[in-house]
C-alpha cells in the first residue's frame, strides 16, 4: 500500500539557478534571497533521511485547459533553456526516472471518479522550470522518480480538491512512497516593466502591494499552525484578490490529497517570506505530527 510521507510547498523562482555569488548580488542588491541555503537545508535535513520512491510535483507553469495532465514518460531527459529568462536558466541538462505506472494509476482513479485526467506519454512532452529547478535542489543524485503534472486553468477550487483526492487514492492503491511537492508561489503580481528592476531584491518590502503581502502573511501563519481548513475557506477570496501563482491550484491539489479540511500537519518554514519581482514566495515542509 502506497503512502504520502511528506509534503512540500516551495518556490521555484528562476533566481535559484543563478550560481555565481557576484551575479546574485548584482541582480538582488544587498537583500539576496535566502532560498539557496533553504532549499539545500530542506533537502539535506528533511528529504534525504526519508524512505520514498517518487516526487509527485504539481507544476504551476504547466497550464492545461481541458484536463488534468500528468507526464507518464518513463524517462525524463533533455536540455532546457527558459524562454522567459534564458540568462538565468540555460543549457540545463536533466535526466530523471519518471513514474509511468503511478501516472497511469492516477488517470484510472481520476476517471473512475468522473474527472478528466490524462497520463500523457508523448516522448517530446516538455518539462517546465518549476519541476527542473526544484528537482535540481531536492533530487541532485537523481535517485527518486519524478512525476510532474500540470494545473488546469479552467478548474474550480472544488475541482482541484477533488483531483487531489483522486491523486491520494491512486497513491494509496500503488506500491509507491511519495513526497508531494506544490511548486509555486503565493501572491503573484509583478512590478511593471519600468519599475521591476528597482524591486528585484528579496525583501518583503518589494511585494507589489501591501494587500497581497498581508494576505500572504496570514496564509503563512495558517501553514505554520496546520490550519489548512482556514486556508481552504479563504481560497476563493485569495484567488480573486491576490492572483496567486497557478491560481493556487498547486496548494489546493496538495491539500485535497492530504485530506482537505481534515489535514492538520504543521508547516516548518525554510528561509524567509520573500519577494521575487513583486510576487510572494515561501518554502514549507509538512510531515506527520502527533
C-alpha positions as CSV (number, residue, x, y, z in Angstrom):
1,X,0.0,0.0,0.0
2,X,1.3,3.4,-1.0
3,X,1.7,6.4,1.2
4,X,2.4,10.2,1.1
5,X,5.2,10.5,3.6
6,X,5.7,14.3,3.4
7,X,4.6,17.4,1.5
8,X,6.4,20.5,0.4
9,X,5.1,23.9,-0.7
10,X,8.0,25.6,-2.4
11,X,9.2,28.5,-4.5
12,X,10.7,27.7,-7.9
13,X,11.9,31.2,-8.9
14,X,14.5,31.4,-11.7
15,X,17.0,33.2,-9.5
16,X,17.5,29.8,-7.8
17,X,19.7,29.0,-10.8
18,X,22.0,32.0,-10.6
19,X,25.1,30.1,-9.3
20,X,27.6,33.0,-9.1
21,X,27.5,34.9,-5.8
22,X,28.5,38.2,-7.6
23,X,25.8,37.7,-10.1
24,X,23.3,37.2,-7.3
25,X,24.3,40.4,-5.7
26,X,24.3,42.3,-8.9
27,X,20.7,41.3,-9.5
28,X,19.3,41.4,-6.0
29,X,21.5,44.0,-4.4
30,X,22.1,43.8,-0.6
31,X,19.0,41.7,0.0
32,X,19.9,38.4,-1.7
33,X,17.4,35.5,-1.3
34,X,17.7,33.1,1.5
35,X,16.3,30.3,-0.7
36,X,19.7,28.9,-1.9
37,X,20.5,27.8,1.6
38,X,16.9,27.0,2.5
39,X,16.4,24.6,-0.4
40,X,19.6,22.8,0.3
41,X,18.9,22.6,4.1
42,X,15.4,21.2,3.5
43,X,16.8,18.6,1.1
44,X,19.6,17.6,3.5
45,X,17.7,17.7,6.8
46,X,14.2,16.6,5.8
47,X,14.1,14.8,2.5
48,X,17.3,12.8,2.4
49,X,16.5,10.8,5.7
50,X,13.1,9.8,4.3
51,X,12.5,6.5,2.6
52,X,10.4,7.1,-0.5
53,X,10.3,6.4,-4.2
54,X,8.8,9.3,-6.1
55,X,8.5,13.1,-6.1
56,X,5.0,13.9,-7.3
57,X,5.3,17.5,-8.4
58,X,2.5,19.9,-9.2
59,X,4.0,22.4,-11.7
60,X,2.4,25.9,-11.8
61,X,3.9,26.7,-15.2
62,X,2.3,23.8,-16.9
63,X,-1.1,25.2,-17.7
64,X,-3.7,22.8,-19.1
65,X,-7.2,23.7,-20.3
66,X,-9.5,20.6,-20.6
67,X,-8.0,18.0,-18.3
68,X,-5.5,17.4,-15.5
69,X,-2.4,16.0,-17.3
70,X,0.5,14.0,-15.9
71,X,3.8,13.3,-17.6
72,X,3.7,9.5,-18.0
73,X,7.1,9.1,-19.7
74,X,9.3,6.5,-18.0
75,X,12.4,8.7,-18.6
76,X,12.6,12.5,-18.4
77,X,15.8,13.7,-20.1
78,X,16.9,16.6,-22.2
79,X,18.5,20.0,-22.1
80,X,16.4,23.0,-21.0
81,X,16.6,26.7,-21.7
82,X,13.9,29.0,-20.3
83,X,12.1,31.1,-22.9
84,X,11.1,33.6,-20.1
85,X,14.5,34.2,-18.6
86,X,17.2,32.4,-20.7
87,X,20.0,34.4,-19.0
88,X,19.1,32.7,-15.7
89,X,18.3,29.2,-16.9
90,X,20.1,27.9,-20.0
91,X,21.6,24.6,-21.2
92,X,20.4,22.8,-18.1
93,X,20.8,19.1,-18.6
94,X,18.4,16.8,-16.8
95,X,17.9,13.1,-16.6
96,X,15.4,11.6,-14.2
97,X,13.4,8.4,-14.0
98,X,9.7,9.2,-14.5
99,X,6.8,7.2,-12.9
100,X,4.6,6.0,-15.8
101,X,3.0,3.3,-13.6
102,X,1.8,5.8,-11.0
103,X,0.7,8.3,-13.6
104,X,-1.5,5.7,-15.3
105,X,-3.0,4.8,-11.9
106,X,-3.9,8.4,-11.2
107,X,-5.5,8.6,-14.7
108,X,-7.5,5.5,-13.9
109,X,-8.7,6.6,-10.5
110,X,-9.5,10.1,-11.7
111,X,-11.6,8.8,-14.5
112,X,-13.4,6.4,-12.1
113,X,-14.3,9.5,-10.0
114,X,-15.7,11.3,-13.0
115,X,-12.7,13.6,-13.6
116,X,-10.9,14.3,-16.9
117,X,-7.4,13.1,-16.4
118,X,-4.7,12.1,-19.0
119,X,-1.5,10.3,-18.4
120,X,0.5,11.6,-21.4
121,X,3.5,9.6,-22.6
122,X,4.4,11.6,-25.7
123,X,8.2,11.5,-25.9
124,X,8.6,15.2,-26.6
125,X,6.3,16.4,-23.9
126,X,8.2,19.3,-22.3
127,X,9.1,19.9,-18.7
128,X,8.9,23.3,-17.2
129,X,11.3,25.1,-14.9
130,X,9.3,24.7,-11.7
131,X,9.9,21.0,-12.0
132,X,13.5,21.3,-13.1
133,X,14.6,24.0,-10.6
134,X,13.1,22.2,-7.6
135,X,14.5,18.8,-8.6
136,X,17.9,20.4,-9.1
137,X,17.9,21.0,-5.3
138,X,15.8,18.2,-4.0
139,X,16.9,15.3,-6.2
140,X,20.5,16.0,-7.0
141,X,21.5,12.4,-7.0
142,X,18.5,11.5,-9.2
143,X,17.7,8.5,-7.1
144,X,14.0,9.4,-6.8
145,X,11.4,9.1,-9.6
146,X,9.7,12.3,-10.8
147,X,6.1,12.5,-11.7
148,X,5.3,16.0,-13.0
149,X,1.7,17.2,-13.5
150,X,0.1,20.4,-14.7
151,X,-2.6,22.7,-13.2
152,X,-5.9,23.1,-15.1
153,X,-6.6,26.8,-15.7
154,X,-10.4,26.2,-16.0
155,X,-10.8,24.2,-12.8
156,X,-12.6,25.4,-9.7
157,X,-11.4,25.2,-6.2
158,X,-13.7,22.2,-5.8
159,X,-12.3,20.5,-8.9
160,X,-8.7,20.9,-7.7
161,X,-9.5,19.4,-4.3
162,X,-11.4,16.5,-6.0
163,X,-8.4,15.8,-8.2
164,X,-6.1,15.9,-5.2
165,X,-8.4,13.3,-3.5
166,X,-8.1,11.1,-6.6
167,X,-4.3,11.5,-6.6
168,X,-4.2,10.3,-3.0
169,X,-6.4,7.3,-3.7
170,X,-4.1,6.3,-6.6
171,X,-1.0,6.7,-4.4
172,X,-2.6,4.5,-1.7
173,X,-3.5,1.9,-4.3
174,X,0.1,1.8,-5.5
175,X,3.3,0.5,-4.0
176,X,4.9,4.0,-4.0
177,X,6.0,6.0,-1.1
178,X,5.7,9.6,-2.2
179,X,6.8,13.2,-1.4
180,X,4.2,15.6,-2.7
181,X,5.6,18.9,-4.0
182,X,3.5,22.0,-4.7
183,X,5.9,24.0,-6.9
184,X,4.7,27.6,-7.0
185,X,4.5,30.9,-5.1
186,X,1.9,32.8,-3.2
187,X,0.5,36.1,-4.4
188,X,1.6,36.7,-8.0
189,X,1.5,40.2,-9.3
190,X,4.7,41.5,-10.8
191,X,6.0,45.0,-10.9
192,X,5.7,46.7,-14.3
193,X,8.5,46.8,-16.9
194,X,9.6,50.3,-15.9
195,X,10.0,49.5,-12.2
196,X,10.7,45.8,-12.0
197,X,14.4,46.0,-11.6
198,X,14.0,48.6,-8.8
199,X,12.2,45.9,-6.8
200,X,14.4,42.9,-7.6
201,X,15.5,42.3,-4.0
202,X,14.2,39.5,-1.9
203,X,12.9,41.9,0.7
204,X,9.1,41.6,1.6
205,X,9.1,45.4,1.2
206,X,9.3,44.8,-2.5
207,X,6.0,42.8,-2.7
208,X,3.9,44.5,-5.3
209,X,1.0,45.5,-2.9
210,X,0.6,45.7,0.9
211,X,-2.7,43.9,0.5
212,X,-1.0,40.9,-1.2
213,X,1.7,40.9,1.5
214,X,-0.7,40.9,4.4
215,X,-2.8,38.1,2.8
216,X,0.3,36.0,2.1
217,X,1.5,36.5,5.7
218,X,-1.9,35.4,7.0
219,X,-1.7,32.2,5.0
220,X,1.8,31.6,6.2
221,X,0.7,31.7,9.8
222,X,-2.1,29.2,9.0
223,X,0.5,26.9,7.3
224,X,2.6,27.0,10.5
225,X,-0.4,26.2,12.7
226,X,-1.6,23.4,10.4
227,X,-4.9,25.3,9.9
228,X,-5.5,24.1,6.3
229,X,-9.2,24.3,6.9
230,X,-8.8,28.1,7.2
231,X,-6.7,28.3,4.1
232,X,-9.3,26.3,2.1
233,X,-12.1,28.5,3.5
234,X,-10.2,31.6,2.1
235,X,-9.1,30.0,-1.2
236,X,-11.8,31.6,-3.4
237,X,-11.2,35.0,-1.9
238,X,-7.4,34.7,-2.1
239,X,-7.7,33.7,-5.8
240,X,-9.8,36.8,-6.5
241,X,-7.8,39.3,-4.5
242,X,-4.2,38.2,-5.0
243,X,-3.9,36.3,-8.3
244,X,-1.9,33.6,-6.6
245,X,0.5,31.6,-8.8
246,X,-1.1,28.8,-10.8
247,X,-4.5,30.1,-9.4
248,X,-3.3,28.5,-6.1
249,X,-4.0,25.0,-7.7
250,X,-0.7,23.6,-6.5
251,X,-1.7,24.1,-2.9
252,X,-5.3,23.1,-3.5
253,X,-4.4,19.8,-5.2
254,X,-1.9,19.1,-2.4
255,X,-4.4,19.9,0.3
256,X,-7.0,17.7,-1.4
257,X,-4.6,14.8,-1.4
258,X,-3.8,15.3,2.2
259,X,-7.4,15.2,3.4
260,X,-8.6,18.7,2.6
261,X,-10.2,20.3,5.7
262,X,-9.0,17.3,7.8
263,X,-5.4,18.0,7.0
264,X,-3.6,19.1,10.2
265,X,0.1,18.8,9.5
266,X,2.0,21.9,10.6
267,X,4.4,23.6,8.2
268,X,8.1,24.1,9.0
269,X,9.3,27.2,7.2
270,X,12.7,27.2,5.5
271,X,14.1,30.6,4.6
272,X,12.1,33.8,4.8
273,X,9.0,35.0,3.2
274,X,10.4,36.9,0.2
275,X,9.5,38.9,-2.8
276,X,10.5,38.0,-6.4
277,X,9.8,41.0,-8.6
278,X,6.7,41.7,-6.6
279,X,5.4,38.2,-6.1
280,X,5.2,36.4,-2.8
281,X,7.5,33.4,-2.2
282,X,8.0,30.9,0.6
283,X,9.1,27.3,1.4
284,X,7.3,25.0,3.8
285,X,7.9,21.4,4.7
286,X,4.9,19.3,6.1
287,X,5.2,15.9,7.8
288,X,3.0,14.0,10.2
289,X,2.9,15.3,13.8
290,X,1.3,13.8,16.9
